[in-house]
Amino acid sequence: MAHKPQIKIAATYMRGGTSKGVFFRLQDLPEAAQVSGAARDALLMRVIGSPDPYGKQIDGMGGATSSTSKTVIIAKSSRPDHDVDYLFGQVSIDKAFVDWSGNCGNLSAAVGPFAISAGLVDASRIPRDGVAAVRIWQANIGKTIIGHVPMSDGAVQETGEFELDGVTFPAAEVPLEFMDPAAEEEGAGGSMFPTGNLVDDLDVPGVGTLKATMINAGIPTIFVEAHAIGYTGTELQDAINSDEKALAMFETIRAHGALRMGLIKHLDEIATRQHTPKVAFVAKPADYVASSGKRVGAGDIDLLVRAMSMGKLHHAMMGTAAVAIGTAAAISGTLVNLAAGGGEREAVRFGHPSGTLRVGAQASRRDGEWTVTKAMMSRSARVLMEGWVRVPQEG
């Protein structure tokens, strides 16, 4: 019996912020996968090693966490004033599902470096030494990101002294600007606060009525108070991810919040959008020990935030959720702002399970509606491996 050989596809395995993913140029994908649909989803799942009932992704490039089960497709942009189009696919670990409903803010830091190295950015826009401002169209949510990529002797600079909590080794700093980051989600009317309120009473069966700030910025996010759900805001992953009852509670909060935000029309639809919305809980500053053993003092931070991603407590903070945190913190009266002490502010430093992160946002009110012009934060990125991924031929 003749056996079909594996096909090989040019790819780059990259770290961006506190995430890792497999990056492709659109033109390098098999023809059937160059357009959205079942063929593309099947290919990306096979690359990552999903669906895997064992939850390990042993037969693929995934790392069996939400932070490492990611794919990215980059193409030259046809949009004016943009260099590349960036499409992000969050691959489910144990289900046959790729979620295209949101962005990955962490991997956004790797898009500019990849695009330059892959020849997708016009050479006239890249200095031999200095910083290249790569104009990225985030195709999942229809937003612009500016990645400021350091260049040295004509090549992307990856090494440096910038340290990012949640990443073991230092690297070169890649500042990111998320322009007009309020997410225009279907059903949410393009409003930053889809319910029209900075704080809502969210009825969650089996949990109670929770105060909630529901915001579309960076990624749709539901913020609740830590104490209202029995937490302090200093928790690390094991405290929540080993507790099936807690995980079920967060998923119930997420479903009912999504319904109130207009992201789904029926509760059972939440199963088809695992990536969005996010659920996070906030608290006032307190001392704690991060997962690395680093001590974080209450005086080092403005507030505490813990966030759920793909059904688990994230080991650090999703970049898009950090945009939501910075935006909500800049708007007086939200739960995030109140946890940070209230008042007007353009930046906050928050504590997460791996340490701290600073994020800034510029928000203003126009005609009764809150808008944010941009959110800013710094990440880093590095190529881990490049060459080809191999997958068995279908059929």
Buried (B, 14 or more C-beta within 10 A) or exposed (E): EEEEEEBEBBBBBBBBBBBBBBBBBBEBBBEEBBEBEEBBBBBBBBBBBBBBEEEBBEEBBBBBBBBBBBBBBBBBBEEEEBBBBBBBBBBBBBBEBBBBBBBBBBBBBBBBBBBBBBEBBEEEEBEEEEBBBBBBBBBBBEBBBBBBBBBBEEEBBBEBEBEBBBBEEEBBBBBBBBBBBBBBBEEBEEBBBBBEBBBBEBEBEEBEEBBBBBBBBBBBBBBBBBEBBEBBBBBBBEBBBEEEEBBEBBBBBBBBBBBBBBBBEEEEEBEEBBBBBBBBBBBBBBEBEBBEEEEBEBEEBBBBBBBBBBBBBBBBBBBBBBBBBBBBBBBBEBBBBBBBEEEEBEBBBBBBBBBBBBBBBBBEEEEEEBBBEBBBBBBBBBBEEBEEBEBEEEE
